Amino acid sequence: MIFPGLGQLRQQRLGIAMITFACVASWVLQMMGPLIAIVRRTSEVHPILPVVAVSGYAFIWGVSLVDTYLAARAENAP
Protein backbone atom coordinates (compact mmCIF):
# COMPACT_ATOMS: atom_id res chain seq x y z
CA MET A 1 0.00 0.00 0.00
CA ILE A 2 2.92 2.37 0.57
CA PHE A 3 4.66 2.05 -2.78
CA PRO A 4 2.66 1.68 -6.01
CA GLY A 5 3.22 -1.66 -7.71
CA LEU A 6 4.05 -3.75 -4.66
CA GLY A 7 0.49 -5.05 -4.36
CA GLN A 8 0.55 -6.23 -7.96
CA LEU A 9 3.97 -7.78 -7.42
CA ARG A 10 2.71 -9.62 -4.33
CA GLN A 11 -0.25 -10.95 -6.33
CA GLN A 12 2.25 -12.16 -8.97
CA ARG A 13 0.78 -9.85 -11.62
CA LEU A 14 4.16 -8.98 -13.07
CA GLY A 15 2.96 -7.14 -16.17
CA ILE A 16 0.90 -4.52 -14.36
CA ALA A 17 3.56 -4.27 -11.63
CA MET A 18 6.22 -3.42 -14.23
CA ILE A 19 3.92 -0.84 -15.85
CA THR A 20 3.29 0.75 -12.45
CA PHE A 21 7.02 0.78 -11.62
CA ALA A 22 7.71 2.38 -15.01
CA CYS A 23 5.11 5.08 -14.29
CA VAL A 24 6.66 5.81 -10.89
CA ALA A 25 10.18 5.88 -12.38
CA SER A 26 8.98 8.23 -15.12
CA TRP A 27 7.36 10.47 -12.53
CA VAL A 28 10.54 10.55 -10.43
CA LEU A 29 12.72 11.40 -13.43
CA GLN A 30 10.27 14.07 -14.55
CA MET A 31 10.26 15.73 -11.12
CA MET A 32 14.04 15.53 -10.50
CA GLY A 33 14.99 18.65 -12.48
CA PRO A 34 12.42 21.01 -10.95
CA LEU A 35 13.01 19.65 -7.45
CA ILE A 36 16.77 20.17 -7.75
CA ALA A 37 16.10 23.70 -9.03
CA ILE A 38 13.87 24.38 -6.03
CA VAL A 39 16.49 23.13 -3.58
CA ARG A 40 19.35 25.02 -5.21
CA ARG A 41 17.17 28.06 -5.88
CA THR A 42 18.92 28.35 -9.25
CA SER A 43 15.87 29.11 -11.31
CA GLU A 44 12.31 30.07 -10.79
CA VAL A 45 9.94 27.16 -10.74
CA HIS A 46 6.28 27.69 -11.39
CA PRO A 47 4.29 27.59 -8.13
CA ILE A 48 1.88 25.00 -9.54
CA LEU A 49 4.68 22.39 -9.80
CA PRO A 50 4.22 20.97 -6.27
CA VAL A 51 0.48 20.57 -6.95
CA VAL A 52 1.20 18.76 -10.22
CA ALA A 53 3.81 16.57 -8.53
CA VAL A 54 1.55 15.55 -5.65
CA SER A 55 -1.51 15.01 -7.83
CA GLY A 56 0.47 12.96 -10.37
CA TYR A 57 1.85 10.65 -7.71
CA ALA A 58 -1.55 10.45 -5.99
CA PHE A 59 -3.11 9.38 -9.30
CA ILE A 60 -0.52 6.62 -9.84
CA TRP A 61 -0.89 5.50 -6.22
CA GLY A 62 -4.70 5.55 -6.37
CA VAL A 63 -4.92 3.55 -9.60
CA SER A 64 -2.46 1.00 -8.20
CA LEU A 65 -4.38 0.67 -4.95
CA VAL A 66 -7.76 0.28 -6.66
CA ASP A 67 -6.31 -2.27 -9.11
CA THR A 68 -4.82 -4.32 -6.27
CA TYR A 69 -8.09 -4.20 -4.33
CA LEU A 70 -10.20 -5.27 -7.31
CA ALA A 71 -7.81 -8.11 -8.20
CA ALA A 72 -7.80 -9.39 -4.60
CA ARG A 73 -11.57 -9.16 -4.44
CA ALA A 74 -11.97 -11.08 -7.72
CA GLU A 75 -9.48 -13.69 -6.54
CA ASN A 76 -11.39 -14.29 -3.30
CA ALA A 77 -14.86 -14.30 -4.88
CA PRO A 78 -16.75 -17.58 -4.51
N, C-alpha and C positions, 0 to 999 in steps of 0.2 A: 504494500500500500504506500510505502514511502517513496520508492523510486519507480517511475513508469516502466513497465516491461517485465518486472520481476514476477508479477502474478501470472502472466502468460508463460514465462519461462518455467515457473513451478508447475503449471498445468501441462507442460511439455508441448506447448503450441509455439514451436520455434520460429515459424514464419512471421507471425504477428509480433512476437517478441523482438525479432531482428528489425522489423519495420519501426516499432516503437523506439528501440535503441537508436536507430538511424535518425528518427525525428528529434530525439533529445540531443544527440550529438550535433545535428544541424543547428538546433536552437542555441546550444552552447557556443558553437563556432560563430554564429551570427551575432551573438551578444558580446563576444570577447572584445572586439574593437571599441565599441562605445563604452563598455565598462572600464576598460583600461584608460580611455580618454577621460572618463569621469574621475577616476582615482588620481590620475596625473594632472588633471585640470589643464590639459594641453590644448583642448579645443572645446568649443561650446557644443553641447549635446542638447538636442531638443528635449524640452521637459516632458514630453509625452513618452519618451523611450522607456522609463521604468514601468509605465502602465502597459505598454506593448509587451515588454519582457514578462511581466507577471501574468498577464492575460494569456500570452502564448503558451507559457509553461502550464498554466492552470488548464488550458484546453487539452494539451497533450495528456496531462495527468488525469483529467476527468474522463476522457475517452478511454484511456487504458483501464481505469478503475471500473467503468461501466462494462467494458468488454470482458474483463475478468469476472465480474459478478454474474453477467449473463451466461458466460460459458460454464461457471461453476453451478449455476442454477439448472442449466440444461443437462449437465452431467449427473446431477443428483435427482432429476425428475423421475418419477416412477414409470 
